Amino acid sequence: MTRILPLLALLGPFAASGALAQEPAAAKPTETFQAPVKNAKGDTIGTIAIRDGANSLVLRVAIQPGGLPPGWHGMHFHAVGDCSDPKFLNSKAHVNHDQSKHGLLNPDGPDEGDLPNLYVVPDGSANAEVTSETPLTGEGGLKDGDGSALIIHANEDDHTTQPIGGAGDRVACAVIK
């Protein structure tokens, strides 16, 4: 016992300071992002909120009453964060770094811009929360040098047909930068 006491006396300050204790690494704080959703006239019709996690992001879309026509609408991440033209063509094509085929149900897909459809209720509003493996930040992230855009289309996406699943015109846009 007399030999153990000197050893404990030497280790005591380290044990008390936590130097010998192993604590888990601090988790990276969740990155969040919010932006308005605008229609072709430039009016704000809703919002998006994105929370970035370690393995996926969570996208929340909220459209105000009267914001969109009722029914299903295709929704995609596009490669450039630019909603400045009324047809939203400046947002370019889908985010697609690995050149996959379009469509959540396509055996050669999906591309990184593919998302589930958005359902708009009879009063023209919508609320949805979806996930995507496309990151918000970092390599291949939506907030790259030229940003990205969330595009909502006039029609539903069939999740297989090239290039956009028959989703039709772009009717709403949110810049992600």
N, C-alpha and C positions, 0 to 999 in steps of 0.2 A: 504494500500500500504506500510505503514511503517513497518508492520509486515512481509511482503513478502521479503523486501530487506535484512534483516538479514539472512533469510533462504537461499536466493540466494547467499549471501556472503559466507555462510558456504558450500554450494554445488558447488560453482564456481570452486574451484581447482579440484574436482572430475570429474566434467563434462568436463573440459578442458583436463584432462589427459586421458579421455576415460574410466574411471573406471565404469561409469554408462552405457556406450554404450556396446551393445552386438554385437560382430563381429562373423561371421560364423567361424567354426573350419577350420583350414588350411587343404586343401585336401592333401592326401598322394601322394607324387610324383610317377609318373608312372615308374615302374621298366622296364628296357629294357635289352635285351640279344641278342647277335649275335654270329653265329658260321658258320664254313665252312661245306658244304655238300660234302662228299667224296664218290667215287665209290669203287668197290671191290679192285682195284689196289692201293688205297690210294690217288688217284689224286683228287684235289679239282675241283668239277664240278659246284659249286654254293654256295649260302649262305642262311641262314635263319636269320630272325630278328623277335623277339618276344617282344610285348609290353603288359604288364600285367595291367589290369584295375580292378576296384572294383568288377565287375560281370562276366568278361570274359577276355580272352587274344586274341590278334590279332597276327596271325602268317603270315609272309610274306616269300614266297619261291621264290628264283630266281635261275634258272638253266641256265648255259651258253650254247651257241650253241654247238651241238655235245655231250652234257652232258648225255642225256638219249635217248633211242629209242622213236620215235614219237608215240603218242596215249595216252590213259588213263592209269594212274598208281595209285594204292592204296597208301594211305599215312596214317601212324598211329604214335602215341606216344607210345614208348616201355618203359618198366619199369626200365631199367638200362642204364646209360650213358656210354656205351662201344661199340665202333665201331672198335675194334682192330683186329677182325678176318675177313677174306675176305667174309664170308657169313653173317656177322653181327648177328650171333646167340647169342653172348655174351650180346646183348641188351635185351634178354629174351622176354617174352610175352608182350602184351599190358598193359599199365597203366590201372588198374582195381581194385581199392580199395574196391568197393562194390560188386564185382563178378557179374556184369551185363553181359548179352549176347552181343556178337559182333553184330554190325550193326546199322547204323543211321536209317534204316527203320525197324528194328526188334522191335516188340511190347514189348519184354523183354530187350531191350537195350536202348540206346547204352552204350558201356563201355567207360571209360574215355579216352581211346586211339584213339577212332574212329574220323576220319576226312573225309572231302569230298575228292574225287579223284582229282588228278593233271593231267591236260592235257598238253602234250608236243607237240609242233608244229613240222612241217616237218624238220626244221633245228636242232632239238634236244634241243631246249631251252624251258623254261617255266617261267612264272611269275604268281603268284597267291597270294591272300590274303584271309585267312579264319579265322573264330573265333572258340573258344572252351571254354567251361565252366570250363575246367581243369585249375587250377591256376598255375602260374609260381612259386610262392613262397608261403610259409605258409603251413597249414595243407593240405596234399594230393597234394602238389605242385610238379611240374616237377623237380625243383631244390632241391630235398630232399637229404638225405645222400649219396645215390649212383647215383644220377642224373637220367636222362632219355635220350632217343634218339628219334629223328624223323627218321623213316624208310620210304623209298620209295620202293614200290614193282614193280615187272616186269609187272604185269597185273592190270587191274582195279578191284576194290572192288565192289561186287554186293550189299553190305550193309545189307545182311541178312544171308548168309551161314556161318556156324561155321567151323573153328574158325576165319578165316581171310577173308571171303567173296570171296574166290577163287583168291586172289591177287597174289599168287605165291611167287617166290623167292624174297629175299631182295636185291635190286640193288644199293641202296644209303643210306647213314647214316650221321646224324649230332648229335654230343654229346651236351647235354643240362646239364650243371653243374654250 
